[in-house]
Amino acid sequence: MLSYLGANLTENGIEKDAVLLLHAFPLSAAMWQPQLEALGNAGYAVIAPNAYGIAGSGEREEWSFTDYAHELARLLQSLNIERATVVGLSMGGYQALEFYRLYPGKTASLVLCDTRGEADAPAARSVREEFIGAVEAQGAEEAARRMIPNYFTAENSISKPELVAEAAAMIRRQSATVINAAMRAIMTRQDATPLLASIHCPVLVLNGMEDKLTTPETAQSIHTLTAGSQLLILKGAAHISNMEQPQAFNSALLAHLEEVRRS
């Protein structure tokens, strides 16, 4: 079973307004702390699981996002959660799309943050292969060195050093094996682009304006291909937009959840 952080989870009864938060690579559920607090205070049942091998979740040498989606479904069932709004950022967005593909009936809505629908092109796979080799040789510190500069805007990296320190600490707690297993899952993910046109639940697309990994143009593409979706670009944010601009992120997420609740 996966370890997780949560709010307003009860042992009895069926939760129909739950929120499932799926974290980015190679971070942990701790990245969602600002959202756990805000959503919990608003009365939502919230669960933020850790991917395989992270913060107490069972480790698997090889796994796919299909494996993980089935694991998420088992976790929701164990908590008596019938349906959830699935919020995924970066790697979590890939997982959210795979969860919807397999369990549309369990998906109340989707919030796709700083992510993309298409699978890796050959050039991207080559870069990821090189990343895996470097992390095998140098460990988690190498992953932190490569990933952290893309997470936050240059301005906030200087003015909010606690963000950099927090993200780096999450990465350093992981083993090279765990980090690389997640990277291989990213490399082997299915192309979700054809799925976007068939999504029938409400969809919100969020993206940092200064995100260089998944640009606003990438977010626009998801929005264009997903009928009825909403798009919001967050100013003053790069790739990990929920940590960098928590107030704006939370405001957009809570407004989306209220719309879903009323529908």
PATORDO-435827 format. One record per residue: y, z, x negated of N, C-alpha, C in turn. Coordinates in steps of 0.05 Angstrom, whole numbers, plus 5000, padded with zeros to 4 digits. Example, Ala and Ser with C-alpha at 12.3 -4.5 7.8 and 13.67 -1.06 7.14 Angstrom:
488651564736491051564754493451564736495551424743497951434727500151574742
***
This chain:
497650004983500050005000502550004982504649894993507149874978508750134980510050214959511950434961514550324973516150504983518650404996520650634999523150555003525250735011525850675041526750875055527050825084529151015096529750955121531551115137530751095167530751315180530251335209527451235217525551275199522751195205521351425218519951375240518551585255515551525254514051745256511151715256510051625283511551685304510751625331512551425344511551265362513151075376513350805362514250605377514450335367517450265362517950175337520650095330521049795334523049725350523549445355526149345342527749515331530249445318530249515289528049485276527849555248528949335230529649415205530749235185528949255160528049025151526349015127527948895104528449045083530148955060528348885036528548625027526848525006528548474981527748604959529548614936529348374918531248344899531448124880529648174856529247964841527747974815529748034793528948204774526648384774527548664779528848704802529948964809527949124826528849314841527149474858528549534884527249674902528449744928530949904924531350034901533750194896536350034898536149764895538549594897539749604925538149684944539049684972540249954981540750134962541750394970544250384988546250214981548550204999547850115028545849945031545149855057543350065071541650195057540050405069541850625081543950695067545750895077547350795102548450555100550050445122548350395147546050265144544350205166543150465178542450645161541350905170543351055187545851055178548051195193548551055219548050795221548450645246546050675265543950815256541750875274539350685272539450495253537250305250534950425234532550355241530250415225530150215202530150305178530350125154528050185135526949975124524950005103525449805081525449905057525949735033523649775014521649595015519249624998519749534969518049634952518049544924515749344920516349124907514248924901512049044884509848904882507549004867508249104839507249344833507649454807510249604802511949614822514649724819514849994834515750204820516450464832514150574849511750544840509450664855507850464872508850224876507150024890504849944872502549894884500149824868500649564853499649554828500149324811497949114815498748854814496948634815497648434793495648354778496148174756497147894766495947804787496747544798497147574828499347484838499947494867501847274875501847214900503547004911505247124933507246974941508947074963507347074990505246914991503546935015502047205015501047284991499747544989501747764997504147744988506147954992506947955022507147725035507847725063505747865080503247825073501047965088501248265082501948345058502248625051504648745067506748595070509048695085508248735115506648545125505848575153504148825157502348885138500749125139502549375138504549365121506349595119507849645145508849425157510249465183508449575204505949475205504049575224503549875220503349955195502750235189505050415199507450305201509850455210510550405239508650275253509050215282511550045287512149865269514449685272513349415282514149345307513249095319514648845307517348865305518948645295521148755278522148595260524248685242526148455236528648515231530448335218529748345188529048115177528148095149530548005132531348175114533648125097532548085069532947855057531947795031534047685012534347804988536247704969534847594945535547344938534447204915531347184919529747304901526847304905526147404933527547604942527047704969527547504991529347304986529747095005527346905006526046854983523646694983521446835000521247104995519247255010519847265040522447285047523147285075522347035089522746805076521946545088518946525091517446625071514546615073513646805095514947035098514147215119514647085146516846945149517346815175515346595180514546445159512646235162509946345173509146575163506646685171506746865196509046995200509347185221511947145237512346915249514846875264515147075287512847155299513047345321513847625313513647685287514447945277517347945266518647705267521247665255523347655277524947865279527147865299529347675291529947675265532047505254531747495224533147315211533047285182535847305171536147445148538647455133537947365105538747125098538046995072540447015053540047165032542347235014541847124986543846974976543746884948540946784941540046594956537346484953537346184957534946064957534645774961532045714976531945484988529545415003527545244987528545084968526844894954525145034933522944914926521245014904522544934877521345044856522444984829521944684822523944564811523644304798522244344771521144134758519744174733521544304711524044234711525844354690526144654695526344734720526545024726523945174718521645044723519145164716518945204685519945014671519945034641521545274632523945304644525645534637524245794644522845804666521446054674519046104655517745894647515545934627516546044601518845954592520046054568520846354572521946414595522646694602520146874600517946784611515446944611514646994582514746794565513946834537515747024523518347014529520247194516519847484525519247524550518847794560516147904550514147734548511647824536512047924508513847794493514247864465516148104462518248114479520348314475520448534496519048504518518948714539521248694559521448904575523348904597526248884588526748974564529548964554530448664552528548484546529248204545529948094572528448184593529048104620531848204628532448454621535148554628537248394614536848334588538848184573539447914585537347784596537647524607538747524636538047724651538647714679541347844686542048064673544448214680546948054680547447874660549947724660550347544684548147484699548447314723548847474748548547734747548547894771551247944783553247994766555848084775558047904764560347894777562547744766563447864740564747704724565747804698567748034702569348014722571348224727570048484735568048474753566748724761564848834740563848664723562148764701563748944683566348894681568049054664569149294679570049244704571449454719569449654733566949564736564949734749562449744732562649864708560349864690557950014701558350184722556050324734554150124748555249904758553549694770551649584749552749514726551049404704548949604696549749854692547950054683545650104703546450104729544450154750542349924751543249674750541449454751539649444726540849494703539249494678537149704679537749944690535850154691533450084709533949944731531749854748529849674733530949494718529349304703527749444681529049624666527749754643525449934652525350014677523150184686520650034690520749764689518449604694517049514669514549444671513049344648513449034646512948924623513048634620511048504638508748624641506648514658507548484687508748694697509748694725511948484729513848474710516048284711514948004711513047944694512047674692510347594715508947784727507347714751509147634774511447764776513447684797514647414790515147364765516247104757514246874763511646924759509646724765509546674795509946884811510046844840512346674848514646714835516946544840516346254833515146214810514545944800512645784819510845924831508745794847509345804877511745884885512445894913512445614926511945614952512045364967514945274972515245014976517844914984518344985013520345145018520945245045522945065059523944855046525944685058525044575085522544465087521744365114521644585135521244835127521145055147523745105160525945065145528645145155529245025182528644765186529244635211527644745234525444875229523744975251524245275257526145395243526645685249528145715275527045885292528145915319529446195324529246365304530546625307533446615296535146805302537846805291537646825260539446685247539546675217542346715208542746895189545246935175544846865146546546705134546446635106548846755092548246935073550347065057550146985028552446945015552346864987554946954973554647034948556947094932558546844924561146854926562746624920562446534891561946734873561846674844558946674834557046644852554146644845553546384830552646404805551946164789549046094791547346274800544446224803543846074829544846184850544746054876547546024886548745794883551545754887552245744917554845764924555545724952554645454963554445254946553444994956550545014964549045174949546245224957546045364984547745564988547845705013548645515036550545335030551345145050549044965058547444885039545144715044543144855063542545115058540845265077542045275105544645325106546045345131545945075146546344855132546244595145543544525156541444605141538744535149537544725171538944945175537945155194539745155219538745035240540345005264541245275276543745295283544745545295545245775276544845725250545345945231548245995227548946225216551646295209551746315178554046245167554446255138556946425131556546605112558846765102558746775072560946695059561246705030562846955024561847125007563147375000564847354975567347404978569247394955568647624936569147574910568847784890565947864885564147674891561247744887559847514873557947574856556247384844553447394857551347424841548647394852547647644867548147884858547248124872549548214890550048064911552448104927552448364942550048464950549948704965550848954950550348954923551249174906554149134898554948894895557648844884559848864905559248784930561148804952559748934976559049184973557449314994558849335021561449375021562849405047562849145062563448925049563548665062560648585071558748635053555948575059555048735083555548995083554649165105555949085131558549015130559948935155558648685167558048495150556748245160554048305171552448465157549748525165549748685192551548885194551549035219552448865243554348685238555248505260552848335269551348225250549048065256546948225272546448465263544448635276545248695305547848745309548848795336548448555354548948315343548548075359545548045366543848095347540948075352540148285373541148525371540448735390541348665418543648535421544648455447543148215459541948055442540647805452537947865466
***
